[in-house]
């Protein structure tokens, strides 16, 4: 699929969806919710070689077959991430990978991401291990729709075994404010070191 700019970039959303939970499961050991589909360590190797885990195989979590074989595009046309807005925002409190693993595992995730043959996506602030959460937030004009979204979030969070009480109301404007990265962290030795390690 050609982009309008002629760069030949394939929409890599599926690759991103598969790589993020694989790294997360490998580094954290979490295996609840949709993470159960990514609980076999050998899948990380599969995704690194073949792009997608969901390539026409069954999903235990969704109880159906998902995906298809990737087409014959160059590996750099696929975008992969250790974490993205969807994965982080859908956690109960929007915790980034930097909040749930130690520094060594975080560096391992970065090294793996940046040495794949794919195009890496660094999620806002990931390059310095931002400590701010990225919470699920909405701005629905219809209060009924806002309430339905909040209830849906609580149900989804419960499927991971997390407490629905931990889920902030998506309609609360403070979720958006808390989700802004703090660039002043780059002045702190830990974050500056992570930034240097990621960008050099």
GIJO-V286331 format. One record per helix or strand. SS is the DSSP state (H for helix, E for strand). FROM is the first residue (numbers start at 1). TO is the last residue. If there is no record, write none. Layout:
ss=[SS & SS]
from=[FROM & FROM]
to=[TO & TO]
This chain:
ss=[H & H & H & E & E & H & E & H & H & H & E & H & H & H & H & H & H]
from=[13 & 33 & 42 & 55 & 64 & 75 & 79 & 85 & 97 & 103 & 119 & 126 & 143 & 164 & 173 & 183 & 189]
to=[28 & 38 & 50 & 59 & 67 & 77 & 81 & 89 & 100 & 114 & 121 & 128 & 159 & 166 & 178 & 187 & 199]
